[in-house]
Amino acid sequence: MSKEFNFLPAYASFFHSPKTYHIVSGGRASGKSIAVSAFFLIQLMGDAYFRGVLARYTQRSISSSIYRDILDLIEAWGLSPMLKISGDEIVNTKNGNMIITHAMKMTDGTMSAKGKGLSGVTMLLIDEATEMPSEEEFIKLVDSFRQKNAQRKIFVTFNPTSKTHWIYKRWYMPDGSPNPKWQATHNFLHTTFRDNIENLDPSKVREWLDMSVTDPDYFSHHIEGNWREAGAGQIFKNWTWFYAPDPESEVVLGLDFGFAGDPSALIQVNKKGKKLWLRELIYNRGMTTEDLSQMMEAGGIPKHATIIADSSDPRSIESLRRLGWRNISPCVKGPDSIRSGIDAVRSYQIYADPSSSNLREEYENYVFREGTDKPIDSYNHLMDSLRYAVGTRMKVGMRAGYTIQTKKEDEFAMWR
């Protein structure tokens, strides 16, 4: 192994707790992803039989999830010669132990087969569990995991969102403390950056501590990982999570560019009268404009589609135009354009695709900075895309006639 790894004391209960469920919540930089990754790798390399599953609600999220952390640790620990890594499966060639991934929802929006890939599982990790839209989906997944004569553990990791979420209602009391009815079988952990402070840049820690005074709401929710009161500061409310756009609706796409820290986010907006139907199309990090273009093509988006993109990145807009996206245009910005864009969106009755998990997460966490009418600069990538599309629509027009269909042999949503 190429370097020493210190397992954070806050997560020691992973090893010694006899409880089946580990409910692991936390704030930013709390180290929970690396801790769970390390725990799974330790089991993978151990002598006892182990088959671990990393589950995410959406297939496209897996490559950028905790699976990436595991691959990084494999390289850092020098384990590659002892492992066979093929796509979404990691196998210990000495003893047959393995880690595999499992998506509940495929890229094309269909649900994966119940229990597919879960045979013989001993440990299950549900990563970013707040993506799961319902308690029912959680129960279905856990019920498919029932290996006998094995150390059965289920890890549920997440950053808390709103108290309206089913996770809060299932496992927590109104004051935010764990519900005692689960204590016999559930190990509850809540960690913050303080539990991982030895691995953090001191200047960043000071910046976060300053926020406890300058922006206590942001500090409480995003840094310390506390649950947000239902509706507290939420910018958009009363969306209906049902998706059946009018076939005669107009269509425009909104695009917000990102790369390493922030995702590139593409949203589809259908409009008919005073109704909007919203669907998340792309939400990925680390993409160049060429990658983005290829993903859009793979998703069946026509080159003549109307796209309104962030005007602060003219180079990317021009790059996409040269790649054939001839109807891409910059959004219109001006004094108070963020607020006017929010007001424009609020003027519509909105229906959103319930399978758009990142859109739902942003909807629940897109909030005004306390005491102001300005949004916190977080959970706003699809929301910015939405503002671009709606706020600029009257200036660029929209094209009509697109509908969505899914080809069985293709994982991508196709346009026509």
Secondary structure, DSSP 8 states (H G I E B T S, - for coil): --S-----GGGTHHHH---SEEEEEE-TT-SHHHHHHHHHHHHHHSSS--EEEEEEEEGGGGGGSHHHHHHHHHHHHT-GGGEEEETTEEEETTT--EEEEEEEE-TTS-B--TTTT-TT-SEEEETTGGGS--HHHHHHHHHT---SSS--EEEEEE---BTTSHHHHHHB-TTSSB-GGGTTTEEEEEE-GGGGGGGS-HHHHHHHHHHHHH-HHHIIIIIS---B-TTTTBSS---B------TT-EEEEEEE---SSS-EEEEEEEEETTEEEEEEEEEESS--HHHHHHHHHHTT--TT--EEE-TT-HHHHHHHHHTT-TTEEE----TTHHHHHHHHHHTSEEEE-TT-HHHHHHHHH-BB-TTSSSB-SSS-HHHHHHHHHHHHHHHH--EE---EEE-TT-SSEEE-
